[in-house]
Amino acid sequence: MSGLPNWLTPAALGVSLLVNLALGGYVAGQHLRPEPPKPDGAGRPVFERPEGIPQLSRDDRREVRALMRRGFEASQAELAARREAEKHFAEVLAADPFDPAAAEAALRELRDADVMLRDRIGIEVLGGITELSAEQRAWVAWILSGPKENARGKHRNNKDRDDPAPPPEDGPPPPPPR
């Protein structure tokens, strides 16, 4: 034989088994342990209140959302027309050969459908705005006023796509954005 004592092999196997069981128990414990409770509001998107817009209670926000939802639900025909215009615009852009005049007309059609949709929602919301307080109406006015200057799209990367600085008065214009 090898000259090792007879008791060393079973002892080494026992130590190895204990280490493996301890490690397996630790890993299983980490995966089976419940997650700690999250603080209130965690996981929700952060919304910063615009300057000059009053703070609203949860109930007031619910009323504003309900009014906006009614406006959206009433504009389903305009929404369908906008989706059709969007689909048509995509088809015109993908056509081969490309027709710039058709693309321009399709873009105008899409913009007109977009305006019609926004107007319909706005008109529906204005129909129920008398039920709201002055603070709630301020929120509705801010929402209906259109895209915000500092609003970022959900796919926009801030560091790569910031708008270029305005050109200096005497210098050449900046290069076009990529």
N, C-alpha and C positions, 0 to 999 in steps of 0.2 A: 504494500500500500504506500501511500504518499508520506507518511510520517506525521500527519495531523492527528490530534487527539480525536477520539470518537465522538465526543460531546460537542465539538466546535461546529460541525455542519448543522445539526438540529438547532443549535443556539442561534447561528447566523440566519437560518430560515425563519425562526421565531421573531427575531428582531426585524427582519425585512417585512414580515407579515404585519407586525405592530405599526411600523412606519407607514406602510401602504394603507392600513385601515385608518390611521389617524389622518393621513392626507385625503383619503376618500371621504371621510366624515366631514372634514373642513370644507371641501369643495361642495358636497351635497348640502351642507348647512348654508353656504353662501347662496346657493340657487333656490333653496326652499324657504328661506327667511322672507317674511312679508316686507314690502317696501315701506319705509317710514311715511307717515301721513304728510301730505303736501300742505303748505300754508294756503289759506283762502286766496283764490284768484290765480294760483300757480297754473301754468300751462295755458292760460288765456292770453290772447294777443294784447299787447300794451297799447292803449289808446291815450294819446295826449290831447287834452282839451285845448282847442284853439283859443288864442288870446281874445278876450272880449266875449266869449261864450260862457254863460253861467253854468255852474255845477248843477247837475240834475240828479234827483233821487232815482233809485232803482225802478220805482213805480212809474215815474215820469218817463224814464227811458223806455219802459215797456209800452207806454201809450204812444210814444213817438214811433217806435218800431212797428206797432200794430197799424198805425196810420200809413207808414211807408209800405208795409206789406200789402195793405188794401190797394194802394196805388199800383204796386207791381202786379198784383193779381188782376187788376182791371185792364192792364196793358198787354195781355197775352197776344192779341192780334198784332199789335205793333212789334212785339218781341219776335213773333214768327216772321214778320216782314223783314225785320232787321237781320235775322239769321239767314233768310233767303238771299238778301242783298250781300251778306258776307260770303255766302257760298258762291254766288255769281261772281263776285270780285275775285275770289281765289281761282275760279275756273278761267276767268279772263287772263289773269296773270300767268297761269300755267299753260295757256294755249300756245301752240307753235304753228305758225309764226306769231310773234307777239305783235299786238295791235295797240299802239300808244293811245289812239283816240278812244278805243273801246275801254281801255284800262281807266282812262280819265273819266269816262261816262259812268263806269261801274263804281269808281271811287266816289263820285258825286252822289250816285244812288245810295251807296252805303252811308255816306254822311247825312243825307236827307232822312234815311230810315232811322239813323241814330238820333237825330233831332226830334223826329216824330215820337219816338219811344220816350225820350226824356220829357218832352212836352206833355205827353199823355199821363205819365206818372205824376208830373208836377200838377197838372190840372186836377187829377183825382185826389192828390194830397191836399190841395188848396180847398177842395170841397169839404174836407173834414177838419180844417185847421181851426175853425171857430171853437172846437171843443178843447183846444189846448191852451195852456197858460202862456204868458209872454216869454218865459224862459224856454219852454218847449218849442215855441214858434221860432225863437232864435236858433235853436238846433236845427229845425227843419230848414230854415233859410240857409244855414251853412251847408247842409247836406245837398239841397237842391241847387246850390250855386255852381255845381259842376266840379271838374277835377281841380285839385288843389295844387298850388305851385310847388310845394315841397313833397307832394305825395310820391311815393315810389311804387312802381309796379312790383308784383310778387316775384318776378324773375329778374329784376334789375339788380345789377351788382354795383354798389355805390362807388367803390374805388376805381373800377375800370371804366365807368360810363358817366362820370360827372360831366355836366355841361361845361364847355370851354368858357374861359373868361371872355368878356366882351372885348372886341378889338380896340387897340389904342386909337386915339383920334387921328394921329398922323401916320401910323404904321400900316403895314399890309394886313389884310384880314387873316385870321388864324386858319390853319388847315381844316378841312372838313372832318367831322367825327367819323371814326371807323365804323 
